[in-house]
Amino acid sequence: MGNEKELVRNVGRVEPRSLSLGLLLGFFLALFTYISVSDRYVTPLLTVESRVASSYGVPTSPMVEKKMNSSQLDAGLRNATEENLGSDLLKKNDAIKVQPSSSSIIRDASSGRLDASSTQKLGNGNIGEDRHEQDGEKRVPDKSSSTSGDSTQKEDIINPKQPGERSADVKPQRKPICDFSSPRSDVCKMEGDVRIHGKSSSVVFVTSNQMRTPESNESWRVKPYTRKSHKTAMKKIREVSVKMSNSIDAPRCTLNHSIPAVVFAIGGYTGNLYHDFADVLLPLFITSRQFNGEAQLLITNSQLGWVHKYRHILKRLGRYEIIDFDNDDQVRCYPHAIVGLESYKDMYIDPLRDPNGYSILDFTKFLSGVYSLDRDSPIKMGEHPEKKPRLAIIDRHRTRRLINIEEIVKMAEELGYEVLRAEAKFETDVADFARIINSCDVMMGVHGAGLTNMIFLPRNAVFIQVVPWGGLEWVAKYDYGDPAKNMKLQYMEYGTSKEESTLIDLYPRDHPVLKDPTSFHRQGWNAMAKVYMVEQSVKLDLRRFRTVLLKALELLH
C-alpha cells in the first residue's frame, strides 16, 4: 500500500514535464509537415504578388510588406495570371481571342490599305465614296487623299481569317464607278489605279485581283458634257469608254502622275458665253475646285481658241499642262480620275449637295480672284455725291438688238449715269471685259448670252434684264433672274409690250405670232426661238423705261 502511494506520488511529479515535452515535439512536427507540404503553393503566389506590387510602385519584401488596394491587385493578378499561369478560367469567362493590337490596325487604316500579311478583314458597312476592293479585301480610304469630302463612314473589324481568305458572311462591296442618275450629266469617279489613253478614248480602272471575275469586265460609255438630254448638243460629243480591268489586261503606263485627272468635253453649245459658263466652267468649278488646282485637265472635243479664251480660269482649276484628250497617245496613269462634270442646273450650285458646300457666290468670288476684280460693292450715292454711277449697256448687234440705244444712252446720262456701251464678242478678252463690268454699278441688256457678264458685277450691284415680248418671262427668270438673286445682285426685270417689239413691223396684227404666242411655244423650243428670239428686236418706250433707271438709282442709295 505504501508502494502504491509512492508510485502515485512519483507519477504526479513526472506527468507535467512529460506533457510539455510532448506538446513541444508535436508542434515542431506539425510545423515541419505544414512547411514541406505548402511551400510549392505559397512561393509562386508570393512571386506574382511581388511583381504586381512592384509594377504599381509598391515596396515589397518576400512576404509583400504593404497591401495594395483591391482594384490594383485584381488587375495586376489578372494580367500576370494570364501571362504567367495561362488561366483557362479567365479566358473562358471573357471569351477572349488573341488578335493583333488595335494600334497596328489604326496605322493600317490611316495608310489607306490593309497590309497583305494582316489577318484583319473589314466588315459590312455602308459603301463609301472612295472605297474599293483590292486583293480580295476592302480598302479603307486615306482621308488625306479623299476627294469626295464624304469619308466619315466607319469600318467594322470582323473575326480574323487566314491571309487571302474571304469571310463567308461578308460579300465584297463597291460603290458603282459611274453615276447616271443626274438628268444633266453622267459622272464616273475612280480612285486607285486609273490608266487613260486619250487617243483611243479609253479610261481603265485597274483592279489588282489577277483572277478574271464578272466585275473585271464591267464597262460604261460616257459623253462628258452637261447637256445629256439635248440630242443636238450631244450629237458630236466624243464618247469615252470607262471600264474595269484586271492588271493583266490593262495597258502599261507610259507616264505616271501623282495628281487627279478630270476628263470633260467642250463642244455642244460652247462658243456661246452663257453655255461656256453654264455647261462647262461652272460645272468644272464644282467638280475640280476641291483639288485647289492640283489636278490635270483632259479635254475632249477640244478647241484651241476656246481653251485660250478661258485659260485663266482653266489654269486656276488645274495648274498643270492641259491635255488635248483626243490626240494624246500616252497611257497616263493617275491615282484618281473623274470623267464628266457635276451639274445641278444652269448657273447654280446647290450648297446642300455640293461636296464642299459651295454656292454660286463662291464661284463669283473665285472669278474675282482669277481676274483680279477689286470691287466687291457698288457705289453708295449718299456717301459720294460727286461721283456718277456707271451703267453698262450690253449692246447686241445681231438678234434682240436695242433699236433706240442712242436715245437710251442720252436719257441715262441726263439722269446722272456715266454710260458704257459694251458687246462681248467671242474674240473679246475675258479679263479685260470682266474688269469693265466690275467697274460698273448697274448693268442692263436684252435677254441673251451677253447678260452672263453679270457674274463680274460687284455684289449688290443692280442688274436690269429687258425681256422681249412673246411669253419669255419663264426663260428669262430661269437663265438670269434666279441666278442674279443667288449672286446677291439687286435684280430688276423689264417686260416689253407688244408695241415695243419689232415684230409688229414684220407681221400683220392678226397673225398668230402677235395674237397667240403660246401656239409657238407648244411647237417646241426651235419654233418659238426662231420668231421671238431671232427675228425680234426691241425699241424701248423711253417714258416707261425712265422709271426703271430712276429706281436703280434709288437702290444704289
Helices and strands as residue ranges (DSSP letters): H 2-55, H 70-80, I 81-85, H 88-94, H 102-110, E 133-134, E 137-138, G 143-145, E 178-179, E 187-197, G 198-200, E 202-207, G 214-217, E 219-222, H 231-234, E 240-246, E 255-256, E 261-265, H 273-275, I 276-281, H 282-288, G 289-291, E 296-300, H 304-309, H 311-317, E 323-324, G 325-327, E 331-339, H 360-370, E 390-394, H 405-414, E 418-422, H 430-438, E 442-446, G 449-456, E 462-467, H 473-476, I 477-481, H 482-486, E 490-495, G 498-500, G 502-505, H 512-515, H 517-521, H 525-529, I 530-535, H 542-556
